[in-house]
């Protein structure tokens, strides 16, 4: 028989169920929330977020052809054809002959496409700001900067490359 205080049962703790600091889980939650927030403001554009990304790339003008756009954005080229068709029907882009290569069509934003993109960028930025509401202005700016840098590194492109400049432009 022992005297003294009774022993408290030890509970085994493990961090296997703790998601604090779990990069993948946090990224997944944020990506899903981003998709929901942005999709709701992009209802007016054909194919929603994907159409928005294509229109953004077309307005920047750094991808001269449908194939270049598909490669740049990682969209199957046959899917890109239908996407461009939808954007043409909506009056946001048009296919024009490429003076440098008659076999190729350039995808060019219309005036309506440029104006639509300006409006959508504001709406997307507002949705992003709501999503990042837990961060103060400095943290938000740092987060966007770090995210852009990581995205550029993953794509194995120079930080000064147009793709990363475009990502920075979207954040401003």
C-alpha positions as CSV (number, residue, x, y, z in Angstrom):
1,X,0.0,0.0,0.0
2,X,1.4,3.3,-0.9
3,X,0.7,6.6,0.8
4,X,0.5,9.9,-0.9
5,X,-1.5,11.3,-3.7
6,X,-3.1,8.9,-6.1
7,X,-1.5,8.8,-9.5
8,X,-3.3,10.5,-12.3
9,X,-3.7,8.4,-15.4
10,X,-1.3,9.5,-18.1
11,X,-2.9,10.3,-21.4
12,X,-0.9,9.7,-24.4
13,X,-0.7,12.8,-26.6
14,X,0.3,12.7,-30.1
15,X,0.4,15.4,-32.7
16,X,-0.9,13.1,-35.4
17,X,-4.3,14.7,-35.2
18,X,-3.0,18.2,-34.7
19,X,-3.3,20.2,-37.9
20,X,-1.5,23.3,-36.6
21,X,1.4,23.9,-39.0
22,X,0.2,21.3,-41.5
23,X,1.1,23.1,-44.7
24,X,-0.9,20.8,-47.0
25,X,-4.1,21.0,-44.9
26,X,-3.8,24.8,-44.5
27,X,-3.2,25.2,-48.2
28,X,-6.1,23.0,-49.1
29,X,-8.5,24.9,-46.8
30,X,-7.3,28.2,-48.2
31,X,-7.5,27.0,-51.8
32,X,-11.1,25.8,-51.3
33,X,-12.1,29.0,-49.6
34,X,-10.5,31.0,-52.4
35,X,-12.3,29.0,-55.1
36,X,-15.7,29.6,-53.4
37,X,-15.1,33.3,-52.8
38,X,-13.8,34.0,-56.3
39,X,-16.3,31.8,-58.1
40,X,-19.1,33.8,-56.6
41,X,-17.8,37.0,-58.1
42,X,-17.0,35.5,-61.5
43,X,-20.5,34.3,-62.5
44,X,-20.6,36.9,-65.3
45,X,-17.7,35.5,-67.2
46,X,-17.8,32.3,-69.3
47,X,-16.4,29.3,-67.4
48,X,-15.8,31.4,-64.2
49,X,-12.3,31.4,-62.7
50,X,-10.8,29.7,-65.7
51,X,-12.3,32.2,-68.1
52,X,-11.1,35.0,-65.9
53,X,-7.5,33.6,-66.0
54,X,-7.6,33.3,-69.7
55,X,-9.0,36.8,-70.1
56,X,-6.3,38.2,-67.8
57,X,-3.6,36.5,-69.9
58,X,-5.1,37.7,-73.1
59,X,-5.3,41.3,-71.9
60,X,-1.6,41.2,-70.8
61,X,-0.9,40.2,-74.4
62,X,2.2,38.1,-73.7
63,X,0.8,34.9,-75.1
64,X,0.1,35.5,-78.8
65,X,-1.8,32.3,-79.7
66,X,-4.4,29.9,-78.4
67,X,-1.7,27.2,-78.1
68,X,0.6,29.6,-76.2
69,X,-2.2,30.5,-73.8
70,X,-3.1,26.8,-73.2
71,X,0.6,26.0,-72.5
72,X,1.1,29.0,-70.3
73,X,-2.0,28.4,-68.2
74,X,-1.7,24.6,-68.1
75,X,-5.0,24.0,-69.9
76,X,-5.6,21.3,-72.4
77,X,-5.5,22.8,-75.9
78,X,-8.8,21.2,-76.9
79,X,-10.4,22.7,-73.8
80,X,-8.8,26.0,-74.6
81,X,-10.6,26.0,-78.0
82,X,-14.0,25.8,-76.3
83,X,-13.0,28.3,-73.7
84,X,-11.9,30.8,-76.3
85,X,-15.1,30.2,-78.3
86,X,-17.1,31.1,-75.2
87,X,-15.1,34.2,-74.6
88,X,-15.6,35.2,-78.3
89,X,-19.3,34.6,-78.0
90,X,-19.4,36.8,-74.9
91,X,-17.6,39.6,-76.9
92,X,-14.6,39.6,-74.6
93,X,-11.9,38.4,-77.0
94,X,-11.6,37.9,-80.7
95,X,-9.4,35.8,-83.0
96,X,-7.4,37.8,-85.5
97,X,-5.0,36.8,-88.2
98,X,-1.4,36.8,-87.1
99,X,0.5,39.0,-89.5
100,X,3.7,37.1,-88.7
101,X,2.2,33.7,-89.3
102,X,-0.9,33.3,-91.5
103,X,-1.5,29.8,-90.1
104,X,-2.0,31.1,-86.6
105,X,-4.7,33.3,-85.0
106,X,-3.9,35.8,-82.3
107,X,-6.2,36.0,-79.4
108,X,-6.9,39.7,-78.6
109,X,-9.0,41.3,-76.0
110,X,-11.9,43.5,-77.1
111,X,-12.6,46.9,-75.5
112,X,-15.5,45.1,-73.7
113,X,-13.0,42.4,-72.5
114,X,-10.6,44.9,-71.1
115,X,-13.4,46.8,-69.3
116,X,-14.8,43.6,-68.0
117,X,-11.5,42.5,-66.7
118,X,-11.0,45.8,-64.9
119,X,-14.3,45.4,-63.1
120,X,-13.7,41.7,-62.3
121,X,-10.2,42.4,-60.9
122,X,-11.7,44.8,-58.4
123,X,-14.3,42.2,-57.4
124,X,-11.7,39.5,-57.1
125,X,-9.5,41.7,-55.0
126,X,-12.4,42.5,-52.7
127,X,-13.1,38.7,-52.3
128,X,-9.4,38.1,-51.6
129,X,-9.3,40.9,-49.1
130,X,-12.3,39.3,-47.3
131,X,-10.5,35.9,-47.4
132,X,-7.3,37.4,-45.9
133,X,-9.2,39.4,-43.3
134,X,-7.4,37.8,-40.4
135,X,-4.2,39.5,-41.6
136,X,-3.3,43.1,-41.1
137,X,-2.2,45.1,-44.2
138,X,1.5,44.4,-43.7
139,X,0.9,40.7,-43.2
140,X,-1.4,40.6,-46.2
141,X,1.2,42.3,-48.4
142,X,3.9,39.9,-47.1
143,X,1.7,36.9,-47.7
144,X,1.0,37.9,-51.3
145,X,4.6,38.6,-51.9
146,X,5.7,35.3,-50.5
147,X,3.0,33.4,-52.3
148,X,4.1,35.0,-55.6
149,X,7.7,34.1,-55.0
150,X,6.8,30.5,-54.2
151,X,4.6,30.2,-57.3
152,X,7.4,31.6,-59.5
153,X,9.9,29.2,-57.9
154,X,7.6,26.2,-58.4
155,X,7.1,27.2,-62.1
156,X,10.8,27.5,-62.3
157,X,10.7,31.0,-63.7
158,X,12.7,34.1,-63.0
159,X,11.0,36.5,-60.5
160,X,11.3,39.2,-63.2
161,X,9.6,37.0,-65.7
162,X,6.3,38.2,-67.2
163,X,4.3,35.4,-65.5
164,X,5.4,36.6,-62.1
165,X,5.0,40.2,-63.0
166,X,1.4,39.4,-63.9
167,X,0.8,37.7,-60.6
168,X,2.1,40.7,-58.9
169,X,-0.1,43.0,-61.0
170,X,-3.1,41.0,-60.0
171,X,-2.2,41.6,-56.4
172,X,-2.0,45.4,-56.8
